[in-house]
Amino acid sequence: MKRIGLIRTLTTSNRSLLHTHGHALQAAYGFSVQSVPIPGQPDGVHDVESLSRAVPRVRTAASQLAPHVDGIIISCAEDPGLAEAREAASIPVAGAGSAGAAAALAIGSRVGVLGIRHDAPAAVAAVLGDHLAAVESPPSVSVSPELLTPTGVFETLAAGERLAAAAADVILLACTGLSSMGVAGELSRRLGLPVVDGVLAAGAALAAMTSNRSQGPRHQVA
């Protein structure tokens, strides 16, 4: 069983919320997941300032996790500290934003981005390029914990409908608070479109990366 370190960029003492993403990864890939929250970010990463604060904290968490796991996932669509974490750890590190965007491009060409901001996270936009068809967000939500309210759920579903109306052929969940909601299946059912969860996409990337590491180089026979 692969041991995965999961860095949550939402500071929380709610154990159920902390381990939601880890449970989903374990169910999907059979990982043994160690979830750790970074300190000082009760509203997660939601703007330039909170992103800047998260970067050194993610790096520290990755450095501490690295000796004990086979790979690390940064559970945030902004991929805060991804380059720094890869530098600090000598194991594979995947970010939910870039991994989710790559997975969306594997199954569609007009990607609708659903997050909590009016623009796509930089890590997502960089991968999608011209394939970014539209961006929508729940209008009453400014930080990820607000997604876990009746209003947050209602407005999230409505935002998904707007992306479908904009002719998106795949929807990317570009806030991992949406992963905590477990809304991907309901959106897909309602809209008849594939919906990519960035946390699970990062898990798929790590499953491949850690498998390749464990196999080592193969020698071809002429």
ABEGO torsion letter per residue (X at the ends): XBBBBBBBABBBABAAAAAAAAAAAAAAAGBBBBBBBBBGBAAEBABAAAAAAAAAAAAAAAAAAAAABABBBBBBAAGBGAAAAAAABABBBBBAAAAAAAAAAAABABBBBBBABABBBAAAAAAAEAABABBBBBAABABAAAAABAAAAAAAAAAAAAAAAAGBABBBBABAAAAAAGAAAAAAAAAGBBBBBAAAAAAAAAAAAAAAAAAEBBBBBX
